[in-house]
Amino acid sequence: MCVLAAWIKEEGKADPKILFPSTRGGSLSADSILYLVTKYAAAARKNCPSLSQKHVSPHVLRHTAALLE
């Protein structure tokens, strides 16, 4: 089973509308999502220097995911 499918199966028990809940169990705010993407993009740049030349944002990730479908 893919990791995302397992996550959806587990998290969907509590509230099927919230895929990635906040620490309080509610929806993540736009600011929280931006913070997390920025944080993990910075960490990824340490192992993948070519990312330093790229703009990484939630919007860019959304388009990237859409291209993969």
N, CA, C and O atoms as a CHARMM CRD file, in Angstrom:
* protein
*
  276
    1    1 MET  N      0.85200  -1.17900   0.00000 PROA 1      0.00000
    2    1 MET  CA     0.00000   0.00000   0.00000 PROA 1      0.00000
    3    1 MET  C      0.89500   1.23800   0.00000 PROA 1      0.00000
    4    1 MET  O      1.87800   1.30100   0.73800 PROA 1      0.00000
    5    2 CYS  N      0.55300   2.20700  -0.81800 PROA 2      0.00000
    6    2 CYS  CA     1.37700   3.41400  -0.87100 PROA 2      0.00000
    7    2 CYS  C      1.22200   4.19600   0.43200 PROA 2      0.00000
    8    2 CYS  O      0.20500   4.08400   1.11600 PROA 2      0.00000
    9    3 VAL  N      2.21400   4.96700   0.75800 PROA 3      0.00000
   10    3 VAL  CA     2.23000   5.70300   2.02000 PROA 3      0.00000
   11    3 VAL  C      1.05200   6.67000   2.10000 PROA 3      0.00000
   12    3 VAL  O      0.40900   6.78100   3.14400 PROA 3      0.00000
   13    4 LEU  N      0.76900   7.37000   1.00000 PROA 4      0.00000
   14    4 LEU  CA    -0.33200   8.32300   1.02300 PROA 4      0.00000
   15    4 LEU  C     -1.67700   7.62400   1.23100 PROA 4      0.00000
   16    4 LEU  O     -2.52800   8.12900   1.96300 PROA 4      0.00000
   17    5 ALA  N     -1.87400   6.48100   0.60200 PROA 5      0.00000
   18    5 ALA  CA    -3.12300   5.73300   0.77800 PROA 5      0.00000
   19    5 ALA  C     -3.28100   5.29600   2.23200 PROA 5      0.00000
   20    5 ALA  O     -4.37800   5.36500   2.78600 PROA 5      0.00000
   21    6 ALA  N     -2.20500   4.85200   2.84200 PROA 6      0.00000
   22    6 ALA  CA    -2.24600   4.44200   4.25100 PROA 6      0.00000
   23    6 ALA  C     -2.56600   5.64700   5.13600 PROA 6      0.00000
   24    6 ALA  O     -3.33400   5.53400   6.09200 PROA 6      0.00000
   25    7 TRP  N     -1.97800   6.79300   4.81600 PROA 7      0.00000
   26    7 TRP  CA    -2.22400   8.02100   5.58500 PROA 7      0.00000
   27    7 TRP  C     -3.69600   8.41100   5.47700 PROA 7      0.00000
   28    7 TRP  O     -4.32900   8.74500   6.47900 PROA 7      0.00000
   29    8 ILE  N     -4.23900   8.36800   4.26100 PROA 8      0.00000
   30    8 ILE  CA    -5.64500   8.72000   4.04700 PROA 8      0.00000
   31    8 ILE  C     -6.55400   7.77000   4.81800 PROA 8      0.00000
   32    8 ILE  O     -7.53600   8.19600   5.42600 PROA 8      0.00000
   33    9 LYS  N     -6.22800   6.50300   4.79100 PROA 9      0.00000
   34    9 LYS  CA    -7.04000   5.50700   5.50600 PROA 9      0.00000
   35    9 LYS  C     -7.03300   5.78500   7.00900 PROA 9      0.00000
   36    9 LYS  O     -8.07900   5.70700   7.65500 PROA 9      0.00000
   37   10 GLU  N     -5.87700   6.10600   7.56700 PROA 10     0.00000
   38   10 GLU  CA    -5.75500   6.34900   9.00800 PROA 10     0.00000
   39   10 GLU  C     -6.36200   7.69400   9.40400 PROA 10     0.00000
   40   10 GLU  O     -7.15700   7.76100  10.34100 PROA 10     0.00000
   41   11 GLU  N     -5.99400   8.76500   8.69900 PROA 11     0.00000
   42   11 GLU  CA    -6.47000  10.09900   9.05600 PROA 11     0.00000
   43   11 GLU  C     -7.95000  10.28100   8.73700 PROA 11     0.00000
   44   11 GLU  O     -8.63200  11.06900   9.39200 PROA 11     0.00000
   45   12 GLY  N     -8.45000   9.56400   7.74400 PROA 12     0.00000
   46   12 GLY  CA    -9.84100   9.68500   7.34700 PROA 12     0.00000
   47   12 GLY  C    -10.81900   9.22800   8.41000 PROA 12     0.00000
   48   12 GLY  O    -12.00400   9.55700   8.34600 PROA 12     0.00000
   49   13 LYS  N    -10.34000   8.47400   9.38700 PROA 13     0.00000
   50   13 LYS  CA   -11.21800   8.00900  10.46800 PROA 13     0.00000
   51   13 LYS  C    -11.74100   9.17900  11.29900 PROA 13     0.00000
   52   13 LYS  O    -12.91500   9.21700  11.66800 PROA 13     0.00000
   53   14 ALA  N    -10.85900  10.12300  11.58400 PROA 14     0.00000
   54   14 ALA  CA   -11.23800  11.25600  12.43700 PROA 14     0.00000
   55   14 ALA  C    -12.09800  12.26800  11.67300 PROA 14     0.00000
   56   14 ALA  O    -13.18100  12.63200  12.13100 PROA 14     0.00000
   57   15 ASP  N    -11.62700  12.71100  10.53500 PROA 15     0.00000
   58   15 ASP  CA   -12.35900  13.69000   9.73000 PROA 15     0.00000
   59   15 ASP  C    -11.89600  13.54300   8.28600 PROA 15     0.00000
   60   15 ASP  O    -10.79600  13.97900   7.94700 PROA 15     0.00000
   61   16 PRO  N    -12.70800  12.94200   7.43900 PROA 16     0.00000
   62   16 PRO  CA   -12.28100  12.67500   6.06500 PROA 16     0.00000
   63   16 PRO  C    -12.03300  13.92100   5.22900 PROA 16     0.00000
   64   16 PRO  O    -11.46800  13.82500   4.14000 PROA 16     0.00000
   65   17 LYS  N    -12.44700  15.09900   5.71700 PROA 17     0.00000
   66   17 LYS  CA   -12.24300  16.34000   4.96900 PROA 17     0.00000
   67   17 LYS  C    -10.86500  16.93600   5.19800 PROA 17     0.00000
   68   17 LYS  O    -10.42100  17.77400   4.41400 PROA 17     0.00000
   69   18 ILE  N    -10.18000  16.52100   6.25800 PROA 18     0.00000
   70   18 ILE  CA    -8.87500  17.09900   6.59400 PROA 18     0.00000
   71   18 ILE  C     -7.79800  16.03900   6.38900 PROA 18     0.00000
   72   18 ILE  O     -7.69000  15.08700   7.16100 PROA 18     0.00000
   73   19 LEU  N     -7.00900  16.22000   5.34000 PROA 19     0.00000
   74   19 LEU  CA    -5.97000  15.24300   5.02900 PROA 19     0.00000
   75   19 LEU  C     -4.73900  15.42400   5.91300 PROA 19     0.00000
   76   19 LEU  O     -4.17800  14.44600   6.40700 PROA 19     0.00000
   77   20 PHE  N     -4.32200  16.66400   6.11200 PROA 20     0.00000
   78   20 PHE  CA    -3.16100  16.96500   6.94200 PROA 20     0.00000
   79   20 PHE  C     -3.59200  17.91600   8.05500 PROA 20     0.00000
   80   20 PHE  O     -3.55000  19.13300   7.87400 PROA 20     0.00000
   81   21 PRO  N     -4.00800  17.37800   9.20700 PROA 21     0.00000
   82   21 PRO  CA    -4.50600  18.23500  10.28900 PROA 21     0.00000
   83   21 PRO  C     -3.39300  19.00500  10.99300 PROA 21     0.00000
   84   21 PRO  O     -2.22500  18.61900  10.96200 PROA 21     0.00000
   85   22 SER  N     -3.79200  20.09700  11.62400 PROA 22     0.00000
   86   22 SER  CA    -2.85900  20.86600  12.43900 PROA 22     0.00000
   87   22 SER  C     -2.61900  20.10600  13.74200 PROA 22     0.00000
   88   22 SER  O     -3.22000  19.05700  13.97600 PROA 22     0.00000
   89   23 THR  N     -1.75200  20.63000  14.57400 PROA 23     0.00000
   90   23 THR  CA    -1.48100  19.97500  15.85800 PROA 23     0.00000
   91   23 THR  C     -2.71200  19.97400  16.75900 PROA 23     0.00000
   92   23 THR  O     -2.81000  19.16900  17.68600 PROA 23     0.00000
   93   24 ARG  N     -3.64700  20.87700  16.48300 PROA 24     0.00000
   94   24 ARG  CA    -4.88400  20.93500  17.27000 PROA 24     0.00000
   95   24 ARG  C     -6.00000  20.12200  16.63900 PROA 24     0.00000
   96   24 ARG  O     -7.10000  20.06000  17.18700 PROA 24     0.00000
   97   25 GLY  N     -5.73900  19.49400  15.49200 PROA 25     0.00000
   98   25 GLY  CA    -6.73800  18.64400  14.85600 PROA 25     0.00000
   99   25 GLY  C     -7.58400  19.32200  13.80200 PROA 25     0.00000
  100   25 GLY  O     -8.38600  18.66400  13.13800 PROA 25     0.00000
  101   26 GLY  N     -7.42300  20.62700  13.63300 PROA 26     0.00000
  102   26 GLY  CA    -8.18500  21.35400  12.62300 PROA 26     0.00000
  103   26 GLY  C     -7.41700  21.43700  11.30800 PROA 26     0.00000
  104   26 GLY  O     -6.38200  20.79400  11.13100 PROA 26     0.00000
  105   27 SER  N     -7.93900  22.22900  10.40700 PROA 27     0.00000
  106   27 SER  CA    -7.27700  22.43700   9.11400 PROA 27     0.00000
  107   27 SER  C     -6.03100  23.29800   9.28600 PROA 27     0.00000
  108   27 SER  O     -5.98400  24.16900  10.15400 PROA 27     0.00000
  109   28 LEU  N     -5.03800  23.05100   8.46400 PROA 28     0.00000
  110   28 LEU  CA    -3.85500  23.90900   8.44600 PROA 28     0.00000
  111   28 LEU  C     -4.21400  25.23600   7.78600 PROA 28     0.00000
  112   28 LEU  O     -4.95300  25.26300   6.80200 PROA 28     0.00000
  113   29 SER  N     -3.69700  26.32500   8.32100 PROA 29     0.00000
  114   29 SER  CA    -3.92400  27.63100   7.70700 PROA 29     0.00000
  115   29 SER  C     -2.98800  27.78400   6.51100 PROA 29     0.00000
  116   29 SER  O     -2.02400  27.03000   6.37600 PROA 29     0.00000
  117   30 ALA  N     -3.26300  28.74300   5.65700 PROA 30     0.00000
  118   30 ALA  CA    -2.39400  29.01600   4.50700 PROA 30     0.00000
  119   30 ALA  C     -0.98900  29.38000   4.98200 PROA 30     0.00000
  120   30 ALA  O      0.00000  28.97900   4.36700 PROA 30     0.00000
  121   31 ASP  N     -0.90100  30.13600   6.07200 PROA 31     0.00000
  122   31 ASP  CA     0.41000  30.50900   6.61800 PROA 31     0.00000
  123   31 ASP  C      1.18000  29.29100   7.12000 PROA 31     0.00000
  124   31 ASP  O      2.39700  29.21000   6.95500 PROA 31     0.00000
  125   32 SER  N      0.47500  28.35300   7.72600 PROA 32     0.00000
  126   32 SER  CA     1.11700  27.12900   8.21600 PROA 32     0.00000
  127   32 SER  C      1.67800  26.30500   7.05600 PROA 32     0.00000
  128   32 SER  O      2.78900  25.77800   7.12900 PROA 32     0.00000
  129   33 ILE  N      0.90000  26.20600   6.00400 PROA 33     0.00000
  130   33 ILE  CA     1.35300  25.44800   4.83600 PROA 33     0.00000
  131   33 ILE  C      2.57200  26.11800   4.21400 PROA 33     0.00000
  132   33 ILE  O      3.53900  25.43900   3.86900 PROA 33     0.00000
  133   34 LEU  N      2.54100  27.43800   4.06600 PROA 34     0.00000
  134   34 LEU  CA     3.68700  28.16400   3.51500 PROA 34     0.00000
  135   34 LEU  C      4.92200  27.95600   4.39500 PROA 34     0.00000
  136   34 LEU  O      6.01900  27.73000   3.88300 PROA 34     0.00000
  137   35 TYR  N      4.74700  28.03100   5.70700 PROA 35     0.00000
  138   35 TYR  CA     5.85500  27.82000   6.63600 PROA 35     0.00000
  139   35 TYR  C      6.46900  26.42400   6.45600 PROA 35     0.00000
  140   35 TYR  O      7.68900  26.28400   6.38300 PROA 35     0.00000
  141   36 LEU  N      5.61200  25.39300   6.38500 PROA 36     0.00000
  142   36 LEU  CA     6.10600  24.02400   6.24900 PROA 36     0.00000
  143   36 LEU  C      6.81100  23.80100   4.90500 PROA 36     0.00000
  144   36 LEU  O      7.85800  23.15500   4.85400 PROA 36     0.00000
  145   37 VAL  N      6.24500  24.32700   3.83200 PROA 37     0.00000
  146   37 VAL  CA     6.88100  24.17200   2.51400 PROA 37     0.00000
  147   37 VAL  C      8.23600  24.87600   2.51000 PROA 37     0.00000
  148   37 VAL  O      9.21900  24.32700   2.01000 PROA 37     0.00000
  149   38 THR  N      8.29200  26.07500   3.05900 PROA 38     0.00000
  150   38 THR  CA     9.55600  26.82600   3.11800 PROA 38     0.00000
  151   38 THR  C     10.58900  26.08400   3.96100 PROA 38     0.00000
  152   38 THR  O     11.75300  25.98100   3.57500 PROA 38     0.00000
  153   39 LYS  N     10.16600  25.57400   5.09600 PROA 39     0.00000
  154   39 LYS  CA    11.05900  24.84800   6.01200 PROA 39     0.00000
  155   39 LYS  C     11.65000  23.60700   5.33900 PROA 39     0.00000
  156   39 LYS  O     12.86000  23.38700   5.38600 PROA 39     0.00000
  157   40 TYR  N     10.78900  22.79800   4.71100 PROA 40     0.00000
  158   40 TYR  CA    11.26600  21.55500   4.11700 PROA 40     0.00000
  159   40 TYR  C     11.98100  21.76900   2.78700 PROA 40     0.00000
  160   40 TYR  O     12.82300  20.95700   2.40500 PROA 40     0.00000
  161   41 ALA  N     11.66200  22.83800   2.08200 PROA 41     0.00000
  162   41 ALA  CA    12.41100  23.17300   0.87100 PROA 41     0.00000
  163   41 ALA  C     13.84200  23.55900   1.24600 PROA 41     0.00000
  164   41 ALA  O     14.78700  23.17600   0.55600 PROA 41     0.00000
  165   42 ALA  N     14.00600  24.31200   2.33200 PROA 42     0.00000
  166   42 ALA  CA    15.34300  24.68800   2.80200 PROA 42     0.00000
  167   42 ALA  C     16.14200  23.45400   3.19900 PROA 42     0.00000
  168   42 ALA  O     17.33400  23.36300   2.90400 PROA 42     0.00000
  169   43 ALA  N     15.49500  22.50900   3.86600 PROA 43     0.00000
  170   43 ALA  CA    16.18200  21.26800   4.25200 PROA 43     0.00000
  171   43 ALA  C     16.55800  20.45800   3.01000 PROA 43     0.00000
  172   43 ALA  O     17.64100  19.87500   2.95200 PROA 43     0.00000
  173   44 ALA  N     15.67600  20.42100   2.02800 PROA 44     0.00000
  174   44 ALA  CA    15.94300  19.66000   0.80200 PROA 44     0.00000
  175   44 ALA  C     17.08800  20.27200   0.00300 PROA 44     0.00000
  176   44 ALA  O     17.83200  19.55400  -0.66500 PROA 44     0.00000
  177   45 ARG  N     17.23300  21.59100   0.06800 PROA 45     0.00000
  178   45 ARG  CA    18.31700  22.26400  -0.66900 PROA 45     0.00000
  179   45 ARG  C     19.69700  21.80700  -0.19600 PROA 45     0.00000
  180   45 ARG  O     20.66100  21.85300  -0.96000 PROA 45     0.00000
  181   46 LYS  N     19.79700  21.36800   1.05200 PROA 46     0.00000
  182   46 LYS  CA    21.09000  20.89700   1.57500 PROA 46     0.00000
  183   46 LYS  C     21.54400  19.63500   0.85200 PROA 46     0.00000
  184   46 LYS  O     22.74400  19.43400   0.66700 PROA 46     0.00000
  185   47 ASN  N     20.61200  18.78500   0.44200 PROA 47     0.00000
  186   47 ASN  CA    20.93900  17.54000  -0.25300 PROA 47     0.00000
  187   47 ASN  C     20.79600  17.64800  -1.76200 PROA 47     0.00000
  188   47 ASN  O     21.30300  16.80000  -2.49600 PROA 47     0.00000
  189   48 CYS  N     20.11700  18.67600  -2.22500 PROA 48     0.00000
  190   48 CYS  CA    19.87400  18.85400  -3.65900 PROA 48     0.00000
  191   48 CYS  C     20.13000  20.31700  -4.01200 PROA 48     0.00000
  192   48 CYS  O     19.18600  21.10300  -4.09200 PROA 48     0.00000
  193   49 PRO  N     21.38200  20.69100  -4.22400 PROA 49     0.00000
  194   49 PRO  CA    21.73500  22.09200  -4.47000 PROA 49     0.00000
  195   49 PRO  C     21.01000  22.73600  -5.65400 PROA 49     0.00000
  196   49 PRO  O     20.86000  23.95700  -5.69400 PROA 49     0.00000
  197   50 SER  N     20.56300  21.93100  -6.61300 PROA 50     0.00000
  198   50 SER  CA    19.87400  22.51400  -7.76800 PROA 50     0.00000
  199   50 SER  C     18.55400  23.17400  -7.35900 PROA 50     0.00000
  200   50 SER  O     18.02100  23.99800  -8.10200 PROA 50     0.00000
  201   51 LEU  N     18.02900  22.82200  -6.19600 PROA 51     0.00000
  202   51 LEU  CA    16.80000  23.46500  -5.71400 PROA 51     0.00000
  203   51 LEU  C     17.01300  24.92500  -5.35200 PROA 51     0.00000
  204   51 LEU  O     16.05600  25.69900  -5.30700 PROA 51     0.00000
  205   52 SER  N     18.26100  25.31100  -5.09200 PROA 52     0.00000
  206   52 SER  CA    18.51500  26.70600  -4.72900 PROA 52     0.00000
  207   52 SER  C     18.23500  27.64900  -5.89700 PROA 52     0.00000
  208   52 SER  O     18.05900  28.85200  -5.70000 PROA 52     0.00000
  209   53 GLN  N     18.19500  27.11000  -7.09900 PROA 53     0.00000
  210   53 GLN  CA    17.88800  27.90600  -8.29100 PROA 53     0.00000
  211   53 GLN  C     16.39100  27.92600  -8.59500 PROA 53     0.00000
  212   53 GLN  O     15.96800  28.58200  -9.54700 PROA 53     0.00000
  213   54 LYS  N     15.58300  27.21800  -7.80200 PROA 54     0.00000
  214   54 LYS  CA    14.16000  27.07300  -8.08700 PROA 54     0.00000
  215   54 LYS  C     13.30900  27.75400  -7.01500 PROA 54     0.00000
  216   54 LYS  O     13.67500  27.80500  -5.84100 PROA 54     0.00000
  217   55 HSD  N     12.17400  28.26800  -7.45200 PROA 55     0.00000
  218   55 HSD  CA    11.18900  28.84300  -6.53400 PROA 55     0.00000
  219   55 HSD  C     10.26000  27.71600  -6.09100 PROA 55     0.00000
  220   55 HSD  O      9.58800  27.10400  -6.92200 PROA 55     0.00000
  221   56 VAL  N     10.21800  27.44200  -4.80700 PROA 56     0.00000
  222   56 VAL  CA     9.35500  26.38200  -4.28200 PROA 56     0.00000
  223   56 VAL  C      8.28500  27.03600  -3.41500 PROA 56     0.00000
  224   56 VAL  O      8.59300  27.74400  -2.45600 PROA 56     0.00000
  225   57 SER  N      7.03200  26.79000  -3.76100 PROA 57     0.00000
  226   57 SER  CA     5.90100  27.34000  -3.00900 PROA 57     0.00000
  227   57 SER  C      4.76000  26.33600  -3.07300 PROA 57     0.00000
  228   57 SER  O      4.79500  25.41600  -3.89100 PROA 57     0.00000
  229   58 PRO  N      3.75300  26.49500  -2.22900 PROA 58     0.00000
  230   58 PRO  CA     2.60300  25.59100  -2.31900 PROA 58     0.00000
  231   58 PRO  C      1.96500  25.62200  -3.71400 PROA 58     0.00000
  232   58 PRO  O      1.52200  24.59100  -4.22000 PROA 58     0.00000
  233   59 HSD  N      1.92100  26.80100  -4.32700 PROA 59     0.00000
  234   59 HSD  CA     1.32600  26.92400  -5.65900 PROA 59     0.00000
  235   59 HSD  C      2.12700  26.13700  -6.69900 PROA 59     0.00000
  236   59 HSD  O      1.55100  25.45200  -7.54400 PROA 59     0.00000
  237   60 VAL  N      3.44400  26.23800  -6.63200 PROA 60     0.00000
  238   60 VAL  CA     4.31000  25.49700  -7.56500 PROA 60     0.00000
  239   60 VAL  C      4.13400  23.99200  -7.34500 PROA 60     0.00000
  240   60 VAL  O      4.05800  23.23200  -8.31000 PROA 60     0.00000
  241   61 LEU  N      4.06900  23.56300  -6.09200 PROA 61     0.00000
  242   61 LEU  CA     3.87100  22.13300  -5.80100 PROA 61     0.00000
  243   61 LEU  C      2.52700  21.64500  -6.33300 PROA 61     0.00000
  244   61 LEU  O      2.41600  20.52100  -6.82400 PROA 61     0.00000
  245   62 ARG  N      1.51800  22.48800  -6.23400 PROA 62     0.00000
  246   62 ARG  CA     0.19500  22.11100  -6.74400 PROA 62     0.00000
  247   62 ARG  C      0.25600  21.87200  -8.24800 PROA 62     0.00000
  248   62 ARG  O     -0.30100  20.89400  -8.74800 PROA 62     0.00000
  249   63 HSD  N      0.93200  22.76000  -8.96700 PROA 63     0.00000
  250   63 HSD  CA     1.06000  22.58100 -10.42100 PROA 63     0.00000
  251   63 HSD  C      1.89900  21.36500 -10.76900 PROA 63     0.00000
  252   63 HSD  O      1.60100  20.65100 -11.72600 PROA 63     0.00000
  253   64 THR  N      2.94500  21.13000  -9.99500 PROA 64     0.00000
  254   64 THR  CA     3.78800  19.95600 -10.22600 PROA 64     0.00000
  255   64 THR  C      2.98700  18.66900 -10.05500 PROA 64     0.00000
  256   64 THR  O      3.10300  17.74800 -10.86300 PROA 64     0.00000
  257   65 ALA  N      2.18700  18.61100  -9.01500 PROA 65     0.00000
  258   65 ALA  CA     1.35800  17.42500  -8.77000 PROA 65     0.00000
  259   65 ALA  C      0.33100  17.24000  -9.88200 PROA 65     0.00000
  260   65 ALA  O      0.04000  16.11200 -10.27900 PROA 65     0.00000
  261   66 ALA  N     -0.21300  18.33500 -10.38200 PROA 66     0.00000
  262   66 ALA  CA    -1.21700  18.25000 -11.44800 PROA 66     0.00000
  263   66 ALA  C     -0.59700  17.69600 -12.72800 PROA 66     0.00000
  264   66 ALA  O     -1.25900  16.98300 -13.48300 PROA 66     0.00000
  265   67 LEU  N      0.66200  18.02100 -12.97000 PROA 67     0.00000
  266   67 LEU  CA     1.34700  17.53600 -14.16400 PROA 67     0.00000
  267   67 LEU  C      1.61200  16.03600 -14.10400 PROA 67     0.00000
  268   67 LEU  O      1.72700  15.38400 -15.14200 PROA 67     0.00000
  269   68 LEU  N      1.71000  15.48700 -12.89900 PROA 68     0.00000
  270   68 LEU  CA     2.01300  14.08100 -12.72500 PROA 68     0.00000
  271   68 LEU  C      0.79100  13.18700 -12.93100 PROA 68     0.00000
  272   68 LEU  O      0.93500  11.98100 -13.13300 PROA 68     0.00000
  273   69 GLU  N     -0.38700  13.75600 -12.88400 PROA 69     0.00000
  274   69 GLU  CA    -1.61100  12.95000 -13.01300 PROA 69     0.00000
  275   69 GLU  C     -1.90300  12.59900 -14.44500 PROA 69     0.00000
  276   69 GLU  O     -2.89500  11.92600 -14.72500 PROA 69     0.00000
